[in-house]
């Protein structure tokens, strides 16, 4: 391929040769390291789906259930006219105070049988305080929807960061491994589930993915680079000895050695012919 022709130029630069050799020799070992990383990513991906699926979908709502709040006509009109009715979000609730989107844990869900996560506080609209509740689903007029779930936080990669399915879990684990807002993800999941579960999960994954596996890859590259440098040093030493006529390059014999080997071959051939002639003479005398 013409695209790979610049590699020939790089191979002619002596200082680049160890780097190219390092890259070529380390590919099999780097492949093993990436296989190990993929194994850990799958294990943590499956574990996250089992433990934290839907943990980022819990939002605070002004409780719309009968008997929970006595909304004023103005507040009720505002809450119903929102894109997501009754959600407690400062960009959707006009005139709201202490109103924000916060990942929370639904009241009817327990993490490992214990209360944990963020509990929605009472919030106010136009000076009136109302009770709130946490739900992973939207309000459908008379009750919580059966299949209309809240979306994942948009500020986390446009809603693609979650533990709801294996693909999203792998993407989320890869982002956490790169230290990109992994602490924010830890706190969000802690609010929507069990605090210690989120801490142990994310801390252990960052340690394994970002420190252990990445350090293994760096160690493989370091070993291959040291070996390439040693080979280049040996090659330079052989070239220096050849220039000083102490050591001849392999495959190139001197004239004296060439003549000596030719004479040995001729003597060997003559001996073989002489032995055969003596055999023929002995056979003729016997006959």
Secondary structure, 3 states (H helix, E strand, C coil): CHHHHHHHHHHHCHHHHHHHHHHHHHHHHHHHHHHHHHHHHHHHHHHHHHHHCCCCCCEEEECCCCCCCCCCHHHHHHHHCCCCCCECCCCCCCCEECCCCCCCCCCCCCECCECCCCCCCCEEECCEEECEEEECEEECCCCEEEEEECCCCCCCHHHCCCCCCHHHHHHHHHHHHCCCCHHHHHHHHHHHCCHHHHHHHHHHHHHHHHHHHHHHHHHHHHHHHHHHHHHHHHHHHHHHHHHCCCCCCCCCCCHHHHHHHHHHHHHHHHHHHHHHHHHHHHHHHHC
